[in-house]
Amino acid sequence: MELVLFDIQDSRFALRASAVSQVLEPLAITPLPYAPAEVEGLVNVAGTVLLKIDLALRLGMPARSADSRGNLLVVMTGHENIALQVDRVHNKITLDDALVTPYVDPAKRNLISGEFSLNERMVLLLDEQSLDMRDMDPIGVPEGGGGLIGFDSNQDNRAADSAQSSLDMATVTVEDSDETYALHMAHVQEIVEIAALTQLPGSGPEVLGLMELRGQALLVVSLGGLLGRAQTTPARFVLVVKVQGLQLGVSVTTIVGIERYARDAVQAVAGANDAQLEGYLRGATTRNGHMTGLLSMTGLLSPQAIAHYQRFLTQQTTFMLHNNHLALSAVRRMLSFRLGNERCALPLSMVDRVEEYTASVDLPEGDKSLSGVIQIKGEIAPVIDLRSMLGVHPLETSSYVVVRVDNEPWALIVDRIERVIDIEERNITPVRNQQNDYLNEVGKLDGELISLITLAPLTLAAQRQNK
């Protein structure tokens, strides 16, 4: 049989060459919530998410004995592929089966299945099937919490028609506790900046407190706290979500933006249906090569946790707020961004996705109002530079906000994406602007004026193109 030899500390091991598909240099690791100690996290190998195992810990050696500058072995266990951290990989040899002394345990499979001598040195032969991690149990899950990773069967019918997998999946991507996560857009009601919090003693370490939101009490919980991760940087934003009839705020450090994925882009890792993550998505733009965890709201916030939070809200909010009688006016959900130093916003319902800026292709003898065309997900989109349209001096960095007008894509150049906001209708004022067709309203939010962009000129342009 053919074997691959490798070292961990001062010991030498072997695996059947037929089970080893790749030998790699170290890769970036995405931690896996509540995983056993030997599971270091997840790695992205050519677009596939694999569990990374510290083989030294799995063999009972001292913690973190594997050399971080060593190698990764991608091993096929018979049911899944995993990545093993080892110190260094040597050569491949051919060995007569009769030279192996087997270790036999009739009750179960052995991780170490035998031994043999090579150049007067003992080598331990490992059984790749014993490395299977499909049935690993979560460690340290708080009471009422979910497991490791699995599909959110309550939120999405995974047995639907296969054509469903080709549909776009809109997400809000955030950063917290030094990791990147995505939430289904349908779960997020609004995004606000974090405000003063009233502490709730005894409510749990993940609960930051109560925050007033337009005269109502909003219970704010930390995303990192829900995932069992240390909060390394202060929370700046709150995602308002509604789970099992209860409105909650989930605090995060940074809002990355709105991203869309194909539904079959979600890579699941073995786990239970009550898991906190549905799976992982490949990071986009500057995060390419790193994984984004797709959150499952029903796994992240279990029925027991919701009932616990509901009791605290019932007990505490009577004494906290004095202006609950204020009626809420109608609001517009919008995506805010910067054009130069000007803060602007677009209706969120028109935004298809946000893309990193890349150079467009000029159109010879084309419409002077266009800045060229770009290709986005196989579609050709005309490019409009909103900065020049509004007479704003551009900054150095820029992005595309891709919108749909009459179901056709348009790419709008902006300087910096900010966040999703809500502006009350009573705070929106029409303006007369004979010099610019893209600006006809101004909104007021937190004492700041925001230019509200209209896409009516694009509708007219699309109609002219169709004639």
N, C-alpha and C positions, 0 to 999 in steps of 0.2 A: 504494500500500500504506500501511497505518497503522503508525506506529512510536511506541515509547515512548522518550523521551530521558532520559538521566541522566548525572551527572558522577562521575568518579573523579579526585581531585586536580584538575589544571587541564585534563584532557582530557574531551571529550564523546563519548558513545557512544549507540548506538540498538539496540533489539531489536524484532523484529516484535511488534506488539501482540497478535496471535493467540497468541503463545507466552507472554505474561505474564498470569498469572491473578490475582495479588494484589500490592499494594504495602503493606508492613507496617512498623511501628516495630520497633526492636530487641527481640529475644527472648532469654530465658535459654538458654545454650549448654551442652550435655552433651558433654564431650570424647570423641572416638572413638579408641580405642587404635590406634597404629601407622598412622595415616592420613597421606597426603601433606600437605606444608606448607600447600597452599592450602585444605585441608579444615579449617575451624575446629572442626567438631563437628556435633552434631545439634540441631535445634530442633523444638519441638512446635507445629505449625500446625493449630489446630482439631482436635486429636486425632490428627493424622498426623505421623509422624516423617520429617523431611526432612534431607538433607545441607545444611549451610551452607557455602558456598564464598566465600572472599575473592577477588573477581573481580580485584582489583588484582594479587595474587600470581599468579593464573592468566594474567594478561596480561604478566607479567615485570616489573611495577613493584616498587619497594622494599617490603620486608616491612612488614605491617600499615599500609599506606598508607590503607586504607579508614577512614572516619570512623565510630567506634563509635556516634555519635549520628545516623548517617545512616538509610538505609532498607534494607529487604529486598525484593528482587523474587522472587516465586515464579514460576519459569520451567519450562515444560513442554518437555523436550528431545526429545520424541517417544517416549521409553522410560520416563522417570521424571520426577518433579517435584523440583526443587532450589531452595534459597533462596540468592540472590546478595547479598552485602554490597556496597553501593555508598555513595558519599558523599551524594548527594541525587538525587531523581527530579524531573524537570521535567514538561513537558506531553506530550500525545499529539498527533502531527501526521499529516497525510496527504501523502504524497510520490509523485510520478510515478516509476515504476520506471526510466524512461529517465535520470533525474537521478543514479542511482547508478553509480559507476565500480567494476566488480567486480574483486576480486583472485582470480585463477584459479590453482589448483594442481591439475593433473590427477592427481597421485599421492595426495592426501589432502584431506580437508576442512580449511578454514581457520577458525580461531576468528574472525579478522577477515575477513569475506567481501567487504567493499567500503567505499567512502567516498562522501560527498556534502558539499556546502556548504550551510549554512543561516545566513542573516544574516551572511555573510562569515566564517563560522567552519567549520572542517572537523569533520565528524562521522564516526566510524568505526562501520560496521554490523557487528554480531556475528551469527554463525550459532549459533542455540540448540542445534542438534544436536551441535555440537562441544563442548558443555558436558557431555555425557553422562559420568557418572563410574562406570558399572557395572563397568568393567574396571580400576579403579584398583588399583595394586599396594601392598601393605603396606610400610611403611618402618620399619627398625630392629627387626624381630622377632628376639628372641633365638633361638639355635640350638635347634631342636626345638619352637619355639613355634608357635601358630596364626596365622591370618591376621586379617582384619578382622572382619566380622560375617556369619554365615550360620546355617543350621539345623544342629542337632546330630543328624545322621541316625543315629548309633549309639545314642542314648539314647531317641529318640522316633520312632515310625513315622509320618511326616508324611503318608503315603499311606493312612492308615487310613480307616475309614468316616467320612463327614462328621458323623455323629452324635457322634463322639468330641470334636468341637470344642466341644460344649456342656458338657463335663464341667469341673468345677472343677480348677484347677491350684494345689496348695498350694506356697507358697514361704516361705523364710526371708529376710527383707529385712535388709540390713546397710548400714553406711556405712564407707567407707575412702577415704583420699586425697581427701577433700572431695567424693566422689561416692557415689551410692546404687546398690547392686547386689542382685540376688535370686538365690538358689539353689533348685533344686527340693528340696522337703522330703525326698524319698526319698533324696537324696544325703547328707543331714546325719545322722550317727549320734548326735551329742550336741554341746552347746555348753558350754565351760568357760572359766573365767577364766584368762588367761595366767599362767604361773608362771615360775620361774627357768629360764633357757635355758643350755645348754652349746653354745658356739660350735663350728662346723665349718669350719675354714679351707679355702678352695678349693672350697667346695660351690656357690657361685653367689651373686650379690648378693641374690636373692629369698629365700634360705634364712636364717631367723633363728637356727636351731639345734635342739637336741634338748631336749624337755621331758619330764619324768617324769609319766606318767598312770597311776595305780594300779599302779605297779610295772613298767610297760612304757615303752619309749622311743618317743616320738612326734616325728617330724620336722615342724617348724613352718615353713611358708613364708608370706611376706607376700602378701596379695591385691594390694595396690598394686604390689608388686615384680613379680608375675606379669603384671600389665597394663602394666608399664613406666611407672608413675606414681610421683612422689616421695611419700614418706611424710611427711605434714605434721604428724600427731599420733600419739602412741604407741599401739600396739595394746593393747587391753584384753581382748579375747576371742579364743578359738580355736574354730573350727568343725571338728569331727572328721569327716572324710569318708573314704570308701573308693573308690579309683579303681584299676581294673585289678588288684585283689587286694591293693593296698598301702594301709594306713591312714595318713593324713596329717592334719596340722593346718593350717588356713588362718587366719591371724591377720587380725582386723579391728578397727576402732576402736570401733564401736557396733553393737549389735543393735537394729534398729528393731522387729522383731516378726514374727509369722506373718501372711501375707496370702494370699488366694486370688484367682485370676483365671480367667476363661474362657480356654481354650487358644487360641482364635482372637484373643485380645487381644494376642498377641505380634506386634510389627511388625518384620519382618526388613529389614535393609539389605544391599545387594549385597555378596557375599563368598564365601568358600569353606566347604566342609563341615568343615574343621578349625579353624574360627574360635573365638575365645575367648568370644564372646557369641552366643547364639542370636538375639537381637534386643532390642527395648526394650519396656517396659511403661509405661503412663501412671502417674505417681506418684499415690499415694492420700493422703487426708486433707490434712495440711498441706503435702505435697509435690505437690499437684495442680498440673499445668502443667509439672512437671519430669519427666524420664525416668528410669526405673530399668532398668539393664542386666541382662538375664537371662543368667546365666553358663552356659556349656557346659563341663562338667567335662572332657570328652574333648578339647576344644580348649584349655582352660586348662592342662591337665596332659597333655602329649603322651606317647606311649609311650617316646620317647627320654628325656624328663625323668623319667618314672617309673623307668626302668632306671637312670638316673644316681643318683636318690635311693636306690634299693634298694641300690646298691653302697655308698653312704655308711653306710646303716644297718647293713649287714653288717660293715663295717670298724670302725665306731665304737661300737656299742651294747654290745659285750662288756665294754668298759672303763668304761662309764658307770654302769650300774645293778647293784645288789647284792641286790635283793629281788624278782627276777623269779619266784621260786618261790611268791610269794603268789598264792593262787587268787582269782579274781574271783567275788564272790557275785552273785546275781541282783539286777537293778536295776530301778527304775521310772523311766521318762522322764516328766517333769512340766513344766508351765509354771508358773513362779513369778511372783507379783505381790504387791502391797502392799494391805492393807486398813487404812487409817490407818497406824500404825507397826508393825502386825503383818505378818510375812512368811508368806504362804500359798502353796499349790500345788494344781494340779489335774492329773489324768492327761492327758497330751498327746493320747492317743488319742480323748478326748472333745471336744477343742477343734476347733471348725470354723473360726473366724477370730477376729481381734481388730479391733474397730471403735472409731473415735473417738467419744467421748460426745456424744450429742445428746439433747435433752429428749424424754421419752416422753409418750405420750398417756394421760391418766388414764381409768380405767374406772369409770363410775358404778355404785355398789353392787356393785363387784367384790370379789374375794378380797383381804382386807387384807394378806396376805403379798406381794401383787404391787405393784410400783411403776408399773404401767401397761403399755403395749405400744409397740413400735417396729416399723418396717418395714425389713427387711434383704433386699436382693436379691429384692424382690417377695413375701417371706414375712412374715407377722405373727408376732413373737416376744414372748411375755410377758417382763416385766422383773423380775428379782429383785435387790434391793440387798443384797449379801452383807455389807456393813458393818453395816447395821441388824440383819441376822440374827445376826451374831456380837457385837452390842453394841459395835461399834468406832466411835470418833469419826471421821467422814470428813474427808479433806483437801480442798483446793480443787479439784484436778484429778481427773478420773476417766475411765475407759474402759469399754468393753463387752468381755467375753469371751463369745463366742457358742459355745454347746455344743449338742450334739444328744443328746436323750434319747428313746429309742424313735423315732428318726428325725425328731423334732420340734425346732425351734430354740427355745432359751431364751437370753436376754441377761442376763448377770450383771454388775452394776456393781462395778468395782474401782477403786482409786485410782491405781495405777501398774503397768504391765506391766514385768517384769524380763527373764527369759531362760528358756531351756529348761535344765533340770537333770536329773541322774541321782542318785537316792538309793538306796543299797543296802538290800535288804530287812532286813539285820541291824541297820540303823540306824533302823528304823521301829518305833514302839511304840504299841500300842492304848491308848486312853484312854477313861475313862468320863465322859460329859458328858450329864447328864440335862437340862441347860438348853438344849442346842443339838444339833439333829439333823444339822447340816451338818459337824460336826467329831467324828471318832472315832479319829483317828490323829495322831501327831506324829513328824516325821522329824528327823534330825540330819545336817547337812551343813556341813563346815568349821567345826565348833564352834558353829554357830547352829541353834536350834530352828525348825522350819518346821511350821506347822499344815497338815495335809493335809485338803483339803475333799472330802467325799463328796456325790454328787448323788442319793443314794437318796431323799431327800424329793421331788425333782422327778419321779422315777419314779412314786412314789405319787400325786403331784398329776396326772401325765399319765393314770394309770389312772383316777382319779376323773373327769377331764374326758371320758374316752372312754365312761364308763358312762351 
